[in-house]
Amino acid sequence: MKRSLGAMTLALPAPVWVIGTYDSAGAPNLMTAAWGGIACSKPPAVSVSLREATYTFANIVDRKAFTVSIPSVAQARQVDFLGIASGRDVDKFAEAGLTATRSELVDAPYVAEFALSLECRLLHSLKIGLHTLFVGEIVDVKADEEVLVDGIPAIGLVKPFVFSVGEQAYYAVGDLVGPAFRLGRDLLRAS
């Protein structure tokens, strides 16, 4: 029997993404975000939901662009800092010891030290309540050569981690379960 927990944001897991933007003065800023995901495959797009109170919110509205950098478990301490400090008060790149790399395609920086970054042009925004959903078209993906297998980033080499909302904890991505689109093939009924 399942127990009702009420209406809560307990979807598991949530990604741990680092959103890169420039502020109105052109200073690079970072923010850790967990309310995000793939929004569309054609055009390729992601979405991230932010509160208006965040520094990053105004930067996205102003610059119409953002990046999503995917950190590894080795960078968890820095990433946690990026989520608890405000870009209004501190240069997060400098304090975390990270390097801002200027995108040549969108008006936003990405993190040089993170193995995977998505460069996004703002397509849509939708105020939902406390958060606004920003949809960004992915105009390019940058990946370190050492995380690529047959030209595609491999999760075991990127070593991303995820956020458990209810526990307020980070977890490493685990073991391979099986091949997608093949594991359940034996359950297909012959038509």
C-alpha positions in Angstrom: 0.0 0.0 0.0 1.3 3.4 -0.9 1.2 6.3 1.6 0.1 9.8 0.4 2.9 12.4 0.9 0.9 15.3 -0.5 1.8 17.7 -3.4 5.6 18.0 -3.3 8.5 18.3 -5.7 9.8 14.7 -5.1 10.6 13.6 -8.6 13.8 11.5 -8.4 16.5 12.1 -9.3 17.0 15.8 -10.2 20.0 16.8 -12.3 22.8 18.8 -10.8 23.5 21.5 -13.4 25.5 24.6 -13.3 23.9 27.5 -15.2 26.2 30.1 -16.7 25.2 33.7 -17.5 26.6 37.2 -17.8 25.2 40.0 -15.7 24.3 43.4 -17.0 27.9 44.6 -16.6 29.3 41.6 -18.5 30.6 39.7 -15.4 30.3 35.9 -15.6 28.1 34.2 -13.1 27.2 30.6 -12.1 24.3 29.0 -10.3 23.6 25.4 -9.4 20.1 24.3 -10.4 18.2 21.1 -10.1 14.9 21.9 -11.6 15.8 21.1 -15.2 15.6 18.6 -18.0 15.4 17.8 -21.7 12.5 19.9 -23.2 12.6 18.9 -26.9 14.6 16.8 -29.4 13.9 18.9 -32.5 15.0 21.6 -32.0 17.3 20.2 -29.3 16.3 22.1 -26.1 16.5 22.0 -22.3 14.5 23.7 -19.6 15.5 25.1 -16.3 13.2 26.6 -13.7 14.5 29.5 -11.6 13.0 31.8 -8.9 12.9 35.4 -9.9 14.9 36.2 -6.7 18.0 34.6 -8.2 20.7 36.7 -9.8 20.8 34.3 -12.8 17.1 34.9 -13.5 17.6 38.5 -14.5 20.8 37.6 -16.4 18.8 35.1 -18.6 16.0 37.6 -19.2 18.5 40.4 -20.1 21.0 38.3 -22.2 18.5 35.8 -23.8 21.1 33.0 -23.3 22.5 30.6 -20.8 24.8 27.6 -20.6 24.4 24.3 -18.8 27.6 22.8 -17.6 27.6 19.3 -16.2 29.9 18.8 -13.2 31.5 15.5 -12.1 31.4 14.1 -8.6 34.9 15.4 -8.1 33.5 18.9 -8.3 30.6 18.5 -5.9 32.0 20.8 -3.2 32.5 23.6 -5.7 29.0 23.0 -7.2 27.4 23.1 -3.7 29.0 26.5 -3.1 27.7 27.8 -6.4 24.2 27.0 -5.2 24.5 28.6 -1.8 26.4 31.8 -2.6 24.9 34.7 -4.6 26.5 36.3 -7.6 25.3 39.6 -6.3 27.8 39.3 -3.4 30.7 37.3 -4.8 32.6 36.3 -8.0 31.6 32.7 -7.9 34.1 31.7 -10.7 37.0 33.1 -8.7 35.9 31.8 -5.3 35.3 28.3 -6.7 38.6 28.3 -8.6 36.8 27.8 -11.9 37.5 29.3 -15.4 34.8 31.2 -17.4 35.0 30.3 -21.1 33.1 32.7 -23.4 30.8 31.0 -25.8 31.3 32.0 -29.4 27.6 31.2 -30.1 25.5 32.5 -27.2 25.9 35.4 -24.8 26.9 33.3 -21.8 30.0 31.6 -20.3 30.5 27.9 -19.5 32.9 26.3 -17.1 36.2 25.1 -18.6 36.8 22.5 -15.9 33.5 20.7 -16.4 33.6 18.0 -19.1 30.3 18.8 -20.7 28.5 22.1 -21.5 25.4 23.0 -23.5 25.2 26.4 -25.1 21.6 27.6 -25.1 19.7 30.5 -26.8 16.5 31.4 -24.9 13.4 30.2 -26.8 10.6 30.6 -24.3 9.9 31.5 -20.7 6.8 30.6 -18.8 6.0 31.9 -15.3 4.4 29.0 -13.4 4.2 30.3 -9.9 7.3 30.7 -7.7 9.5 29.6 -10.6 9.8 30.6 -14.2 10.5 27.9 -16.7 13.2 28.9 -19.2 13.5 26.8 -22.4 16.8 27.1 -24.2 17.6 25.8 -27.7 20.9 24.0 -27.6 23.0 25.5 -30.3 26.1 23.5 -29.5 27.5 21.0 -27.0 31.1 21.2 -25.9 32.7 18.1 -24.5 36.2 17.2 -23.3 37.8 14.5 -25.6 38.5 12.2 -22.7 34.8 11.7 -21.9 33.8 10.7 -25.5 33.2 7.2 -26.7 32.5 7.0 -30.4 32.0 10.8 -30.4 29.3 10.8 -27.7 29.8 11.7 -24.0 29.8 8.6 -21.8 28.1 8.9 -18.4 30.7 6.7 -16.8 33.5 9.1 -17.9 31.6 12.4 -17.3 30.7 11.1 -13.8 27.7 13.4 -13.2 25.8 13.4 -9.9 22.2 13.9 -9.0 20.2 15.6 -6.3 17.7 13.9 -4.0 15.2 16.6 -3.3 13.6 15.2 -0.2 16.8 14.2 1.4 18.6 17.3 0.3 21.6 15.2 -0.7 23.8 14.4 -3.7 24.3 10.9 -5.1 26.7 9.6 -7.7 25.2 8.0 -10.8 25.3 4.3 -10.4 25.8 1.1 -12.3 24.7 0.3 -15.9 21.2 -1.4 -15.9 21.1 -2.4 -19.5 20.7 -1.2 -23.1 17.9 1.3 -23.8 15.3 0.4 -26.4 16.5 -3.3 -26.2 16.2 -4.3 -22.6 12.4 -4.8 -22.7 12.2 -5.9 -26.3 11.1 -9.4 -25.3 8.0 -8.0 -23.7 6.8 -6.6 -27.1 3.8 -8.5 -28.4 4.0 -9.7 -32.0 1.4 -7.9 -34.1 
